[in-house]
């Protein structure tokens, strides 16, 4: 993301939270937690694939 698109994304997130900065931060933290959980699941799938001999093709 470029600086300009970052600014636009920030403006949009705050606008969707009716100008509430604290609400926008809470929303971003929730999304971040969800993404971290998904990433952990992907790591588990890859690790399991390597243990069963499937290799890295699990993510293809």
C-alpha positions as CSV (number, residue, x, y, z in Angstrom):
1,X,0.0,0.0,0.0
2,X,1.2,3.5,-0.8
3,X,1.0,6.4,1.6
4,X,-1.9,7.8,-0.3
5,X,-3.9,4.6,-0.3
6,X,-3.1,4.1,3.4
7,X,-4.6,7.5,4.1
8,X,-7.7,6.7,2.0
9,X,-8.0,3.3,3.8
10,X,-7.7,5.0,7.2
11,X,-10.3,7.6,6.3
12,X,-12.7,4.9,5.1
13,X,-12.3,2.8,8.2
14,X,-12.9,5.8,10.5
15,X,-15.9,6.9,8.4
16,X,-17.4,3.4,8.6
17,X,-17.1,3.8,12.4
18,X,-19.0,7.1,12.3
19,X,-15.8,9.1,13.0
20,X,-15.1,7.1,16.2
21,X,-11.3,6.5,16.3
22,X,-11.5,4.2,19.2
23,X,-14.2,2.1,17.4
24,X,-12.0,2.0,14.3
25,X,-9.1,0.8,16.3
26,X,-11.2,-1.9,18.0
27,X,-12.5,-3.0,14.5
28,X,-8.9,-3.2,13.2
29,X,-7.8,-5.2,16.2
30,X,-10.6,-7.7,15.7
31,X,-9.7,-8.1,12.1
32,X,-6.1,-8.6,13.0
33,X,-7.0,-11.3,15.5
34,X,-9.0,-13.1,12.9
35,X,-6.2,-12.9,10.3
36,X,-3.7,-14.2,12.9
37,X,-6.0,-17.2,13.7
38,X,-6.3,-17.9,10.0
39,X,-2.5,-17.7,9.6
40,X,-2.0,-20.2,12.5
41,X,-4.5,-22.6,10.8
42,X,-2.5,-22.3,7.5
43,X,0.7,-23.0,9.4
44,X,-0.9,-26.1,10.9
45,X,-2.0,-27.3,7.5
46,X,1.4,-26.9,6.0
47,X,3.1,-28.6,9.0
48,X,0.6,-31.5,8.8
49,X,1.2,-31.7,5.0
50,X,4.9,-32.0,5.5
51,X,4.4,-34.7,8.1
52,X,2.2,-36.8,5.8
53,X,4.5,-36.3,2.8
54,X,2.3,-33.9,0.8
55,X,5.0,-31.2,0.8
56,X,4.3,-27.6,0.1
57,X,1.6,-28.3,-2.5
58,X,-1.1,-27.9,0.2
59,X,-1.3,-24.1,-0.4
60,X,-1.5,-24.4,-4.2
